[in-house]
Amino acid sequence: MSPDPKAFASQGDLAEKEISFTEIGRDLWAFTAEGDPNSGVIIGDDRVMVVEAQATPRLAQKVIDRTRSVTDKPITHLTLTHYHAVRVLGASAYGADQIIMSDKARAMVAERGQEDWDSEFERFPRLFAGHESIPGLTWPTTTFSDRMTVFLGNRRVDIMHLGRAHTAGDAVVWVPDEAVMFTGDIVEYHSACYCGDGHFGDWGGTLDAVKAFKPAAIAPGRGDALVGDRMVEAALESTRDFVDSTYRPAAAVAARGGSLKDAWNAVRAACDPKFSDYAIYEHCLPFNVARAYDEARGIDTPRIWTAARDKEMWEQLQT
């Protein structure tokens, strides 16, 4: 069943997604679900790190169950690439000793975490099944500024902030012994980029920084696991094209003093022919246009989305 493009955000998307659990390197796994938020699993000598918690403890249990199908080692570390509710609110299910975020991501939890939770709860009702068991906002036990290293026994894992993109505090997780990277929503594959809290002017440079590692495989934020040079390159370039194709028309409208609705029409004209079949495209587009229009007018820090602002903006652009 296809979601109704006029339904608010993803409220019309109620169909369960098929889960895939793909080994993308030795003892490295990507948990993917047809455009829903992905997670990653890194198995070390004596312990496990999970990347991205999912939106609720109930959804997190699906990641745990798949992890238990390949290892019985304890999950001791949980790395969260950014602060968004659909990525972090299932954290309590893992019982991890260490919950890792960038300094900036933690600051964004403090600044806008509750507003983001309320907003995303309205946008993604299916992803918040079992929301009653969420104990509260997810706070890290450990933060870093530029990079940190975790050893899972002898396996080295580097967690780094390479630049702003999907949010100001994005982290990537790099496993050098297999040249595998978990990018969060910096990279997507056949899924729309959500840019409502993004930094268009920096995103391309951050993609360049990811590419410089020459990853053999990537677990993206949404979409299929990317194994091999061809798939990695295709995802990096399609993500770049999506971001640029969103920002350029909105910036041109802003430069001539046009309205937000003018920007909406210009971005649709540029993006619909290329990306309309991408997962969550209709959901993301109004938020993306609003943020691109703001950034083009000099607003560097994304304005906080609230449930009320979401719907006001949606109605303004969709009607």
Backbone as CSV, one residue per row, in Angstrom:
resi,resn,N_x,N_y,N_z,CA_x,CA_y,CA_z,C_x,C_y,C_z
1,MET,0.848,-1.194,0.000,0.000,0.000,0.000,0.878,1.237,0.000
2,SER,0.723,2.090,-0.979,1.516,3.317,-1.065,0.929,4.372,-0.145
3,PRO,1.792,5.159,0.519,1.280,6.225,1.370,0.579,7.291,0.561
4,ASP,-0.430,7.907,1.147,-1.133,9.023,0.523,-0.246,10.250,0.582
5,PRO,0.163,10.820,-0.587,1.085,11.957,-0.550,0.499,13.184,0.121
6,LYS,-0.845,13.266,0.252,-1.444,14.421,0.887,-1.608,14.228,2.394
7,ALA,-1.522,12.978,2.861,-1.568,12.751,4.301,-0.358,13.413,4.943
8,PHE,-0.518,13.929,6.155,0.574,14.642,6.805,1.762,13.720,7.029
9,ALA,2.922,14.161,6.550,4.193,13.454,6.745,4.020,11.972,6.402
10,SER,4.282,11.060,7.363,4.139,9.626,7.105,2.933,9.022,7.816
11,GLN,1.932,9.835,8.113,0.754,9.303,8.792,-0.010,8.303,7.924
12,GLY,0.122,8.396,6.607,-0.552,7.458,5.729,0.242,6.202,5.434
13,ASP,1.471,6.118,5.941,2.349,4.965,5.682,2.236,4.001,6.856
14,LEU,1.361,3.029,6.718,1.072,2.118,7.830,1.519,0.683,7.547
15,ALA,2.068,0.434,6.368,2.462,-0.925,6.000,3.786,-1.302,6.658
16,GLU,3.844,-2.500,7.230,5.088,-2.983,7.820,6.126,-3.211,6.725
17,LYS,7.376,-2.966,7.054,8.457,-3.104,6.092,9.207,-4.423,6.317
18,GLU,9.725,-4.961,5.228,10.500,-6.197,5.321,11.918,-5.885,5.784
19,ILE,12.361,-6.573,6.809,13.690,-6.354,7.384,14.718,-7.216,6.661
20,SER,15.880,-6.625,6.393,17.035,-7.359,5.897,18.176,-7.182,6.896
21,PHE,18.966,-8.218,7.054,20.122,-8.177,7.952,21.299,-8.701,7.148
22,THR,22.162,-7.783,6.713,23.161,-8.066,5.698,24.563,-7.914,6.268
23,GLU,25.401,-8.922,6.073,26.797,-8.802,6.496,27.549,-7.997,5.450
24,ILE,28.124,-6.876,5.862,28.777,-5.961,4.925,30.294,-5.935,5.119
25,GLY,30.797,-6.775,5.988,32.206,-6.951,6.292,32.268,-8.035,7.340
26,ARG,33.463,-8.480,7.671,33.573,-9.542,8.668,32.984,-9.090,10.007
27,ASP,31.918,-9.761,10.431,31.254,-9.472,11.707,30.727,-8.036,11.777
28,LEU,30.304,-7.529,10.630,29.703,-6.197,10.531,28.384,-6.339,9.784
29,TRP,27.303,-5.842,10.371,25.972,-6.101,9.849,25.172,-4.812,9.712
30,ALA,24.360,-4.783,8.658,23.437,-3.665,8.440,22.011,-4.176,8.578
31,PHE,21.268,-3.554,9.478,19.853,-3.828,9.691,19.089,-2.793,8.889
32,THR,18.394,-3.226,7.818,17.691,-2.297,6.943,16.238,-2.741,6.786
33,ALA,15.364,-1.798,6.423,13.937,-2.102,6.375,13.216,-1.216,5.360
34,GLU,13.574,-1.381,4.082,12.835,-0.750,2.983,12.607,0.747,3.170
35,GLY,13.634,1.466,3.545,13.516,2.905,3.687,13.208,3.400,5.079
36,ASP,12.892,2.491,6.019,12.795,2.878,7.426,14.201,3.106,7.978
37,PRO,14.335,3.707,9.170,15.672,3.952,9.725,16.482,2.663,9.908
38,ASN,17.731,2.714,9.485,18.641,1.575,9.598,19.382,1.581,10.927
39,SER,19.908,0.412,11.297,20.842,0.277,12.411,22.033,-0.533,11.931
40,GLY,23.103,-0.527,12.717,24.286,-1.308,12.394,24.756,-2.097,13.595
41,VAL,25.463,-3.188,13.326,25.981,-4.050,14.387,27.449,-4.322,14.105
42,ILE,28.296,-4.034,15.096,29.746,-4.245,15.004,30.132,-5.247,16.092
43,ILE,30.599,-6.414,15.684,30.943,-7.479,16.626,32.449,-7.495,16.812
44,GLY,32.868,-7.281,18.044,34.274,-7.355,18.376,34.646,-8.710,18.956
45,ASP,35.842,-8.791,19.524,36.313,-10.062,20.078,35.458,-10.533,21.247
46,ASP,35.016,-9.576,22.056,34.329,-9.973,23.279,33.090,-9.148,23.575
47,ARG,32.737,-8.225,22.683,31.592,-7.350,22.924,31.083,-6.785,21.610
48,VAL,29.946,-6.104,21.677,29.247,-5.645,20.481,28.900,-4.168,20.633
49,MET,29.012,-3.434,19.532,28.491,-2.069,19.432,27.336,-2.064,18.449
50,VAL,26.239,-1.418,18.822,25.131,-1.166,17.913,25.166,0.309,17.527
51,VAL,24.893,0.590,16.265,24.829,1.963,15.757,23.366,2.270,15.425
52,GLU,22.795,3.242,16.089,21.399,3.692,15.970,20.465,2.779,16.753
53,ALA,19.661,3.394,17.625,18.858,2.637,18.582,17.480,2.236,18.076
54,GLN,16.948,2.928,17.064,15.546,2.848,16.638,14.677,3.738,17.530
55,ALA,13.387,3.855,17.161,12.518,4.866,17.766,11.940,4.460,19.115
56,THR,11.790,3.161,19.357,11.194,2.690,20.610,11.902,1.424,21.054
57,PRO,11.793,1.073,22.324,12.350,-0.213,22.764,11.776,-1.402,21.998
58,ARG,10.507,-1.328,21.589,9.929,-2.444,20.833,10.631,-2.629,19.494
59,LEU,10.885,-1.523,18.793,11.613,-1.635,17.527,13.067,-2.026,17.761
60,ALA,13.665,-1.527,18.827,15.041,-1.909,19.155,15.158,-3.413,19.344
61,GLN,14.114,-4.029,19.882,14.174,-5.475,20.112,14.343,-6.240,18.808
62,LYS,13.841,-5.679,17.699,14.039,-6.333,16.406,15.519,-6.349,16.031
63,VAL,16.225,-5.263,16.345,17.669,-5.223,16.098,18.379,-6.210,17.018
64,ILE,17.975,-6.239,18.271,18.588,-7.165,19.232,18.375,-8.606,18.787
65,ASP,17.160,-8.937,18.348,16.879,-10.312,17.922,17.764,-10.710,16.745
66,ARG,17.942,-9.810,15.779,18.819,-10.134,14.649,20.272,-10.253,15.107
67,THR,20.672,-9.403,16.029,22.027,-9.499,16.553,22.247,-10.844,17.237
68,ARG,21.259,-11.274,18.002,21.383,-12.546,18.723,21.381,-13.743,17.772
69,SER,20.945,-13.530,16.533,20.999,-14.624,15.559,22.419,-14.880,15.055
70,VAL,23.343,-13.936,15.317,24.717,-14.099,14.836,25.761,-14.064,15.952
71,THR,25.402,-13.609,17.147,26.377,-13.579,18.246,25.657,-13.539,19.583
72,ASP,26.297,-14.123,20.595,25.766,-14.015,21.960,26.628,-13.103,22.826
73,LYS,27.557,-12.374,22.195,28.401,-11.448,22.948,27.570,-10.270,23.457
74,PRO,27.931,-9.709,24.611,27.113,-8.632,25.180,27.187,-7.346,24.365
75,ILE,26.052,-6.642,24.290,26.004,-5.323,23.655,26.407,-4.307,24.721
76,THR,27.616,-3.795,24.600,28.160,-2.899,25.614,28.187,-1.441,25.183
77,HIS,28.116,-1.191,23.865,28.225,0.168,23.343,27.082,0.430,22.360
78,LEU,26.519,1.618,22.457,25.493,2.095,21.533,25.939,3.467,21.041
79,THR,26.154,3.585,19.741,26.549,4.863,19.158,25.372,5.449,18.396
80,LEU,25.096,6.711,18.641,23.983,7.421,18.025,24.561,8.510,17.136
81,THR,24.266,8.450,15.841,24.928,9.369,14.914,24.400,10.790,15.004
82,HIS,23.172,10.951,15.562,22.623,12.290,15.774,21.465,12.178,16.749
83,TYR,20.719,13.248,16.938,19.790,13.328,18.059,18.347,12.974,17.726
84,HIS,17.992,12.741,16.486,16.589,12.591,16.097,15.905,11.438,16.829
85,ALA,14.650,11.674,17.190,13.900,10.739,18.025,13.822,9.346,17.432
86,VAL,13.619,9.242,16.106,13.474,7.919,15.500,14.776,7.126,15.546
87,ARG,15.870,7.780,15.878,17.167,7.112,15.987,17.541,6.734,17.422
88,VAL,16.996,7.444,18.391,17.601,7.356,19.723,16.680,6.866,20.837
89,LEU,15.367,6.954,20.684,14.485,6.747,21.840,14.312,5.288,22.231
90,GLY,14.813,4.367,21.409,14.800,2.955,21.794,16.014,2.513,22.577
91,ALA,16.859,3.450,22.988,18.164,3.112,23.567,18.083,2.235,24.808
92,SER,17.051,2.411,25.614,16.995,1.688,26.891,16.947,0.177,26.705
93,ALA,16.490,-0.305,25.545,16.345,-1.743,25.327,17.682,-2.471,25.331
94,TYR,18.758,-1.782,24.997,20.039,-2.456,24.796,20.787,-2.721,26.099
95,GLY,20.523,-1.937,27.116,21.260,-2.084,28.359,22.748,-1.837,28.208
96,ALA,23.125,-0.999,27.242,24.543,-0.749,26.960,25.170,0.103,28.057
97,ASP,26.409,-0.223,28.410,27.139,0.560,29.416,27.484,1.947,28.884
98,GLN,27.770,2.032,27.597,28.201,3.285,26.996,27.236,3.690,25.882
99,ILE,26.723,4.913,25.959,25.912,5.503,24.899,26.682,6.724,24.405
100,ILE,27.044,6.695,23.136,27.995,7.666,22.592,27.301,8.579,21.582
101,MET,27.540,9.885,21.725,27.108,10.909,20.777,28.218,11.947,20.664
102,SER,28.142,12.750,19.627,29.019,13.918,19.574,28.570,14.950,20.604
103,ASP,29.499,15.831,20.990,29.154,16.930,21.904,27.974,17.739,21.361
104,LYS,28.022,18.026,20.058,26.975,18.850,19.462,25.634,18.129,19.471
105,ALA,25.641,16.829,19.219,24.379,16.087,19.250,23.772,16.114,20.645
106,ARG,24.609,15.974,21.670,24.079,16.049,23.034,23.486,17.429,23.301
107,ALA,24.167,18.460,22.848,23.649,19.817,23.036,22.306,19.989,22.339
108,MET,22.115,19.308,21.227,20.846,19.415,20.510,19.730,18.646,21.220
109,VAL,20.077,17.561,21.911,19.077,16.908,22.761,18.586,17.896,23.814
110,ALA,19.531,18.610,24.443,19.160,19.574,25.474,18.341,20.730,24.892
111,GLU,18.713,21.182,23.712,18.084,22.354,23.117,16.710,22.055,22.538
112,ARG,16.566,20.895,21.887,15.364,20.640,21.092,14.903,19.186,21.111
113,GLY,15.434,18.386,22.019,15.104,16.964,22.026,13.639,16.672,22.276
114,GLN,13.029,17.363,23.239,11.619,17.102,23.526,10.727,17.570,22.384
115,GLU,11.040,18.720,21.815,10.269,19.210,20.678,10.375,18.245,19.493
116,ASP,11.581,17.706,19.285,11.775,16.760,18.189,10.982,15.478,18.433
117,TRP,10.974,14.986,19.649,10.193,13.797,20.001,8.712,14.029,19.691
118,ASP,8.171,15.140,20.180,6.756,15.438,19.948,6.456,15.563,18.453
119,SER,7.366,16.200,17.728,7.199,16.400,16.291,7.222,15.065,15.547
120,GLU,8.231,14.250,15.808,8.375,13.000,15.074,7.288,11.998,15.443
121,PHE,6.795,12.057,16.658,5.696,11.194,17.065,4.473,11.432,16.178
122,GLU,4.225,12.688,15.822,3.107,13.015,14.944,3.404,12.622,13.496
123,ARG,4.657,12.720,13.092,5.003,12.453,11.692,5.020,10.959,11.362
124,PHE,5.486,10.127,12.309,5.768,8.705,12.047,4.993,7.788,13.002
125,PRO,3.684,7.746,12.970,2.976,6.941,13.972,3.382,5.471,13.965
126,ARG,3.633,4.886,12.781,3.988,3.464,12.737,5.308,3.189,13.452
127,LEU,6.265,4.111,13.342,7.575,3.880,13.952,7.549,4.008,15.470
128,PHE,6.483,4.559,16.013,6.424,4.739,17.462,5.514,3.716,18.141
129,ALA,5.311,2.568,17.495,4.581,1.483,18.144,5.310,1.088,19.423
130,GLY,4.573,0.989,20.511,5.195,0.681,21.798,5.827,1.880,22.459
131,HIS,5.406,3.085,22.087,6.032,4.306,22.617,5.864,4.430,24.130
132,GLU,4.884,3.728,24.693,4.647,3.830,26.139,5.853,3.368,26.952
133,SER,6.703,2.545,26.348,7.860,2.011,27.087,9.100,2.891,26.978
134,ILE,9.015,4.011,26.264,10.164,4.926,26.202,10.295,5.618,27.557
135,PRO,11.452,5.501,28.225,11.559,6.067,29.575,11.779,7.572,29.613
136,GLY,12.118,8.185,28.502,12.396,9.616,28.457,13.426,9.903,27.381
137,LEU,13.905,11.135,27.330,14.941,11.490,26.372,16.180,10.619,26.569
138,THR,16.857,10.330,25.467,18.096,9.548,25.527,19.283,10.490,25.665
139,TRP,20.051,10.291,26.736,21.248,11.087,26.993,22.480,10.201,26.870
140,PRO,23.548,10.706,26.269,24.766,9.900,26.167,25.492,9.805,27.501
141,THR,26.235,8.733,27.662,27.165,8.626,28.789,28.537,9.181,28.408
142,THR,28.824,9.235,27.100,30.137,9.621,26.591,29.938,10.496,25.363
143,THR,30.682,11.597,25.279,30.634,12.455,24.100,32.049,12.735,23.609
144,PHE,32.134,13.236,22.387,33.422,13.582,21.787,33.235,14.821,20.937
145,SER,34.322,15.524,20.661,34.255,16.723,19.834,34.518,16.400,18.367
146,ASP,35.693,15.880,18.061,36.068,15.582,16.677,36.118,14.086,16.395
147,ARG,36.708,13.320,17.311,36.799,11.884,17.088,37.138,11.183,18.390
148,MET,36.804,9.927,18.463,37.207,9.077,19.570,37.358,7.655,19.032
149,THR,38.066,6.831,19.776,38.294,5.441,19.385,37.812,4.529,20.493
150,VAL,37.119,3.483,20.103,36.670,2.434,21.014,37.299,1.124,20.553
151,PHE,37.794,0.344,21.477,38.306,-0.978,21.157,37.338,-2.024,21.690
152,LEU,36.826,-2.838,20.783,35.982,-3.975,21.149,36.890,-5.194,21.150
153,GLY,37.643,-5.365,22.245,38.754,-6.301,22.215,39.832,-5.720,21.329
154,ASN,40.244,-6.470,20.304,41.275,-5.981,19.387,40.690,-5.178,18.230
155,ARG,39.373,-5.196,18.080,38.773,-4.494,16.946,38.662,-3.006,17.253
156,ARG,39.257,-2.200,16.392,39.235,-0.752,16.549,38.026,-0.161,15.833
157,VAL,37.363,0.763,16.512,36.224,1.477,15.938,36.455,2.968,16.156
158,ASP,36.487,3.729,15.081,36.677,5.174,15.151,35.338,5.871,14.941
159,ILE,34.991,6.765,15.842,33.743,7.520,15.767,34.130,8.978,15.561
160,MET,33.615,9.584,14.482,34.137,10.881,14.061,33.019,11.826,13.641
161,HIS,33.259,13.101,13.865,32.439,14.165,13.291,33.218,14.720,12.104
162,LEU,32.724,14.454,10.893,33.423,14.873,9.675,32.924,16.199,9.137
163,GLY,31.819,16.698,9.672,31.262,17.956,9.201,29.757,17.949,9.347
164,ARG,29.161,19.109,9.154,27.708,19.227,9.228,27.078,18.688,7.944
165,ALA,25.905,18.106,8.086,25.171,17.606,6.915,23.707,17.472,7.309
166,HIS,23.276,16.261,7.647,21.894,16.007,8.062,21.530,16.805,9.310
167,THR,22.478,16.952,10.233,22.367,17.842,11.387,23.736,18.463,11.631
168,ALA,23.802,19.337,12.617,25.087,19.957,12.962,26.004,19.004,13.710
169,GLY,25.456,17.929,14.283,26.251,17.058,15.145,26.471,15.667,14.616
170,ASP,26.373,15.470,13.305,26.459,14.132,12.725,27.766,13.423,13.051
171,ALA,27.648,12.133,13.342,28.813,11.276,13.535,28.801,10.161,12.502
172,VAL,29.993,9.680,12.151,30.134,8.449,11.374,30.939,7.460,12.204
173,VAL,30.763,6.185,11.903,31.459,5.115,12.614,32.261,4.332,11.583
174,TRP,33.559,4.272,11.786,34.492,3.688,10.807,35.180,2.483,11.433
175,VAL,35.153,1.366,10.718,35.808,0.138,11.172,36.957,-0.121,10.206
176,PRO,38.180,0.274,10.568,39.269,0.276,9.588,39.709,-1.110,9.134
177,ASP,39.549,-2.142,9.975,40.050,-3.449,9.539,39.261,-4.026,8.370
178,GLU,38.049,-3.513,8.132,37.248,-3.950,6.994,36.888,-2.796,6.057
179,ALA,37.357,-1.586,6.372,37.055,-0.389,5.562,35.548,-0.231,5.364
180,VAL,34.813,-0.336,6.472,33.359,-0.214,6.459,32.963,1.003,7.286
181,MET,31.980,1.766,6.781,31.522,2.963,7.476,30.009,2.914,7.664
182,PHE,29.581,3.330,8.857,28.184,3.542,9.186,27.989,5.060,9.216
183,THR,27.198,5.580,8.276,27.167,7.026,8.047,25.971,7.731,8.662
184,GLY,25.015,6.996,9.247,23.783,7.674,9.596,23.187,8.327,8.365
185,ASP,22.418,9.394,8.579,21.676,10.012,7.477,22.490,10.993,6.650
186,ILE,23.797,10.992,6.795,24.635,11.748,5.864,24.498,11.171,4.459
187,VAL,24.364,9.846,4.380,24.224,9.136,3.099,22.917,8.356,3.123
188,GLU,22.166,8.413,2.002,20.955,7.615,1.846,21.041,6.861,0.516
189,TYR,20.205,5.836,0.388,20.173,5.086,-0.868,18.722,4.834,-1.267
190,HIS,18.320,5.430,-2.379,16.930,5.350,-2.862,15.941,5.709,-1.757
191,SER,16.338,6.654,-0.958,15.480,7.243,0.067,15.767,8.734,0.088
192,ALA,14.717,9.521,0.268,14.911,10.964,0.335,15.763,11.338,1.534
193,CYS,16.613,12.307,1.361,17.316,12.895,2.496,16.342,13.788,3.254
194,TYR,16.300,13.645,4.562,15.559,14.609,5.373,16.514,15.753,5.695
195,CYS,16.159,16.946,5.226,17.044,18.109,5.346,16.464,19.187,6.254
196,GLY,15.416,18.877,6.991,14.755,19.889,7.800,15.616,20.470,8.899
197,ASP,16.651,19.732,9.325,17.620,20.220,10.307,19.020,20.247,9.709
198,GLY,19.073,20.300,8.371,20.340,20.125,7.687,21.100,21.410,7.417
199,HIS,22.286,21.200,6.846,23.180,22.293,6.468,23.616,22.036,5.028
200,PHE,22.858,22.613,4.103,23.069,22.350,2.678,24.470,22.756,2.227
201,GLY,24.933,23.899,2.698,26.220,24.394,2.247,27.395,23.535,2.665
202,ASP,27.230,22.756,3.721,28.310,21.907,4.235,28.199,20.458,3.782
203,TRP,27.008,20.052,3.375,26.730,18.623,3.159,27.673,18.013,2.122
204,GLY,27.893,18.714,1.020,28.763,18.188,-0.025,30.180,17.946,0.465
205,GLY,30.703,18.866,1.262,32.046,18.684,1.808,32.127,17.509,2.757
206,THR,31.060,17.267,3.493,31.029,16.115,4.387,30.982,14.817,3.586
207,LEU,30.224,14.811,2.483,30.242,13.644,1.597,31.640,13.414,1.028
208,ASP,32.344,14.490,0.686,33.724,14.350,0.206,34.609,13.710,1.271
209,ALA,34.396,14.101,2.530,35.187,13.528,3.624,34.898,12.045,3.794
210,VAL,33.629,11.648,3.646,33.293,10.217,3.679,33.984,9.488,2.535
211,LYS,33.885,10.049,1.344,34.464,9.413,0.154,35.973,9.235,0.282
212,ALA,36.644,10.159,0.970,38.106,10.103,1.104,38.577,8.861,1.860
213,PHE,37.708,8.269,2.653,38.069,7.030,3.353,38.080,5.822,2.414
214,LYS,37.530,5.963,1.221,37.413,4.874,0.248,36.756,3.646,0.872
215,PRO,35.565,3.818,1.426,34.927,2.683,2.091,34.586,1.565,1.115
216,ALA,34.832,0.332,1.559,34.458,-0.846,0.771,32.971,-1.122,0.883
217,ALA,32.369,-0.644,1.972,30.929,-0.797,2.175,30.459,0.309,3.106
218,ILE,29.188,0.672,2.942,28.556,1.675,3.798,27.204,1.141,4.242
219,ALA,26.887,1.324,5.509,25.516,1.188,5.992,24.945,2.596,6.043
220,PRO,24.038,2.951,5.117,23.498,4.311,5.085,22.413,4.490,6.133
221,GLY,21.897,5.703,6.218,20.838,5.963,7.187,19.535,5.291,6.841
222,ARG,19.214,5.269,5.557,18.024,4.588,5.043,18.396,3.941,3.714
223,GLY,17.707,2.872,3.393,17.952,2.190,2.131,18.880,1.008,2.299
224,ASP,19.103,0.309,1.185,19.868,-0.936,1.213,21.308,-0.722,1.647
225,ALA,21.885,-1.771,2.216,23.314,-1.778,2.499,24.085,-1.625,1.186
226,LEU,25.195,-0.912,1.247,25.976,-0.562,0.059,27.298,-1.317,0.115
227,VAL,27.435,-2.326,-0.711,28.631,-3.161,-0.716,29.306,-3.059,-2.070
228,GLY,30.566,-2.676,-2.048,31.326,-2.555,-3.287,31.420,-1.120,-3.770
229,ASP,32.474,-0.844,-4.536,32.756,0.518,-4.987,31.602,1.126,-5.768
230,ARG,30.967,0.330,-6.608,29.925,0.870,-7.482,28.729,1.362,-6.674
231,MET,28.261,0.553,-5.714,27.104,0.965,-4.913,27.448,2.130,-4.000
232,VAL,28.644,2.105,-3.419,29.070,3.211,-2.556,29.098,4.516,-3.339
233,GLU,29.713,4.499,-4.512,29.810,5.709,-5.326,28.425,6.177,-5.762
234,ALA,27.558,5.256,-6.147,26.220,5.632,-6.589,25.445,6.318,-5.468
235,ALA,25.559,5.803,-4.260,24.836,6.397,-3.135,25.391,7.765,-2.768
236,LEU,26.701,7.907,-2.775,27.297,9.204,-2.472,26.852,10.254,-3.486
237,GLU,26.855,9.884,-4.755,26.518,10.862,-5.788,25.021,11.145,-5.847
238,SER,24.184,10.139,-5.599,22.742,10.408,-5.598,22.350,11.250,-4.394
239,THR,23.022,11.030,-3.259,22.778,11.885,-2.093,23.190,13.318,-2.398
240,ARG,24.343,13.488,-3.000,24.816,14.827,-3.369,23.838,15.503,-4.333
241,ASP,23.357,14.753,-5.306,22.424,15.300,-6.287,21.118,15.706,-5.611
242,PHE,20.644,14.890,-4.686,19.399,15.212,-3.992,19.537,16.519,-3.209
243,VAL,20.615,16.648,-2.470,20.823,17.843,-1.657,20.969,19.081,-2.544
244,ASP,21.790,18.971,-3.581,21.997,20.118,-4.471,20.721,20.492,-5.222
245,SER,19.971,19.484,-5.666,18.753,19.743,-6.440,17.658,20.355,-5.581
246,THR,17.752,20.169,-4.280,16.820,20.812,-3.359,17.233,22.253,-3.078
247,TYR,18.519,22.455,-2.829,18.963,23.775,-2.385,19.010,24.801,-3.505
248,ARG,19.538,24.429,-4.663,19.748,25.419,-5.723,18.464,26.138,-6.135
249,PRO,17.369,25.436,-6.398,16.142,26.156,-6.786,15.596,27.030,-5.660
250,ALA,15.674,26.531,-4.425,15.180,27.337,-3.302,16.029,28.591,-3.126
251,ALA,17.338,28.450,-3.287,18.229,29.603,-3.149,17.976,30.630,-4.253
252,ALA,17.704,30.164,-5.459,17.421,31.087,-6.560,16.149,31.883,-6.284
253,VAL,15.146,31.212,-5.738,13.907,31.906,-5.393,14.155,32.936,-4.297
254,ALA,14.886,32.526,-3.255,15.168,33.449,-2.156,15.949,34.661,-2.640
255,ALA,16.890,34.444,-3.570,17.724,35.544,-4.065,16.907,36.611,-4.785
256,ARG,15.819,36.210,-5.404,15.000,37.206,-6.109,13.818,37.685,-5.270
257,GLY,13.798,37.318,-3.980,12.757,37.779,-3.081,11.451,37.029,-3.190
258,GLY,11.493,35.822,-3.756,10.290,35.019,-3.881,9.841,34.437,-2.556
259,SER,8.674,33.849,-2.551,8.063,33.317,-1.336,8.457,31.863,-1.103
260,LEU,8.115,31.382,0.089,8.327,29.968,0.395,7.544,29.086,-0.572
261,LYS,6.320,29.471,-0.897,5.537,28.682,-1.850,6.186,28.686,-3.234
262,ASP,6.808,29.807,-3.626,7.553,29.838,-4.888,8.713,28.843,-4.846
263,ALA,9.405,28.799,-3.706,10.509,27.853,-3.552,10.003,26.417,-3.642
264,TRP,8.865,26.145,-3.021,8.251,24.821,-3.072,8.013,24.389,-4.523
265,ASN,7.441,25.276,-5.318,7.164,24.944,-6.715,8.447,24.723,-7.507
266,ALA,9.471,25.528,-7.231,10.735,25.395,-7.952,11.454,24.100,-7.586
267,VAL,11.441,23.754,-6.303,12.112,22.520,-5.878,11.371,21.299,-6.422
268,ARG,10.044,21.345,-6.401,9.285,20.218,-6.967,9.631,20.025,-8.442
269,ALA,9.740,21.123,-9.168,10.049,21.021,-10.599,11.414,20.377,-10.823
270,ALA,12.365,20.663,-9.940,13.712,20.107,-10.088,13.812,18.669,-9.582
271,CYS,13.103,18.359,-8.489,13.306,17.076,-7.809,12.315,15.986,-8.200
272,ASP,11.091,16.349,-8.499,10.092,15.315,-8.801,10.524,14.361,-9.914
273,PRO,11.074,14.863,-11.026,11.425,13.929,-12.107,12.498,12.915,-11.716
274,LYS,13.334,13.255,-10.736,14.444,12.371,-10.368,14.187,11.535,-9.133
275,PHE,13.405,12.057,-8.194,13.373,11.442,-6.867,11.984,11.083,-6.349
276,SER,10.949,11.255,-7.143,9.600,11.073,-6.605,9.311,9.642,-6.176
277,ASP,10.100,8.658,-6.673,9.889,7.278,-6.263,10.746,6.875,-5.067
278,TYR,11.489,7.818,-4.501,12.321,7.512,-3.329,11.438,7.380,-2.081
279,ALA,11.881,6.515,-1.169,11.184,6.365,0.114,11.117,7.714,0.828
280,ILE,10.020,7.970,1.494,9.685,9.155,2.301,9.892,10.475,1.553
281,TYR,9.822,10.438,0.228,10.033,11.661,-0.548,8.981,12.717,-0.227
282,GLU,7.707,12.335,-0.299,6.648,13.310,-0.051,6.669,13.800,1.388
283,HIS,7.046,12.923,2.299,7.179,13.315,3.704,8.230,14.405,3.856
284,CYS,9.389,14.194,3.260,10.529,15.078,3.512,10.427,16.420,2.802
285,LEU,9.804,16.430,1.637,9.942,17.591,0.758,9.540,18.921,1.401
286,PRO,8.388,19.024,2.074,8.054,20.330,2.655,9.071,20.808,3.692
287,PHE,9.558,19.895,4.531,10.553,20.263,5.536,11.867,20.675,4.864
288,ASN,12.226,19.969,3.798,13.463,20.279,3.076,13.401,21.662,2.435
289,VAL,12.260,21.969,1.808,12.121,23.265,1.154,12.159,24.389,2.183
290,ALA,11.478,24.189,3.305,11.463,25.228,4.339,12.865,25.508,4.858
291,ARG,13.643,24.442,5.086,15.008,24.632,5.585,15.923,25.247,4.512
292,ALA,15.792,24.792,3.258,16.622,25.362,2.184,16.341,26.849,2.014
293,TYR,15.087,27.222,2.067,14.693,28.628,1.932,15.267,29.447,3.092
294,ASP,15.211,28.908,4.302,15.800,29.598,5.456,17.306,29.765,5.302
295,GLU,18.000,28.682,4.940,19.455,28.764,4.836,19.858,29.758,3.756
296,ALA,19.130,29.770,2.670,19.437,30.702,1.578,19.247,32.150,1.997
297,ARG,18.408,32.370,3.008,18.187,33.729,3.519,19.072,34.034,4.722
298,GLY,20.086,33.183,4.965,21.089,33.484,5.977,20.820,32.926,7.358
299,ILE,19.830,32.050,7.508,19.539,31.455,8.818,20.397,30.202,8.960
300,ASP,21.508,30.305,9.685,22.479,29.209,9.750,21.994,28.077,10.642
301,THR,21.452,28.389,11.796,20.980,27.354,12.722,19.534,27.006,12.395
302,PRO,19.252,25.750,12.060,17.873,25.395,11.724,16.909,25.747,12.857
303,ARG,15.780,26.314,12.489,14.755,26.613,13.483,14.169,25.316,14.029
304,ILE,13.785,25.334,15.285,13.282,24.131,15.935,11.913,23.781,15.375
305,TRP,11.780,22.524,14.964,10.484,22.027,14.525,9.667,21.611,15.741
306,THR,8.439,22.031,15.757,7.487,21.586,16.776,6.297,20.965,16.054
307,ALA,5.484,20.220,16.781,4.319,19.602,16.164,3.422,20.657,15.525
308,ALA,3.282,21.807,16.191,2.435,22.872,15.639,3.065,23.496,14.401
309,ARG,4.379,23.781,14.438,5.035,24.369,13.276,5.005,23.407,12.083
310,ASP,5.201,22.110,12.351,5.137,21.111,11.284,3.854,21.255,10.476
311,LYS,2.737,21.240,11.180,1.445,21.202,10.494,1.105,22.532,9.832
312,GLU,1.524,23.612,10.459,1.311,24.924,9.850,2.061,25.018,8.526
313,MET,3.315,24.589,8.517,4.112,24.626,7.291,3.535,23.680,6.250
314,TRP,3.142,22.486,6.659,2.603,21.500,5.733,1.369,22.034,5.018
315,GLU,0.474,22.617,5.780,-0.757,23.147,5.184,-0.466,24.313,4.249
316,GLN,0.522,25.118,4.600,0.868,26.263,3.765,1.371,25.808,2.403
317,LEU,2.161,24.730,2.370,2.751,24.299,1.120,1.881,23.324,0.334
318,GLN,1.086,22.524,1.020,0.319,21.488,0.324,-1.001,21.999,-0.227
319,THR,-1.446,23.173,0.232,-2.747,23.671,-0.234,-2.565,24.823,-1.228
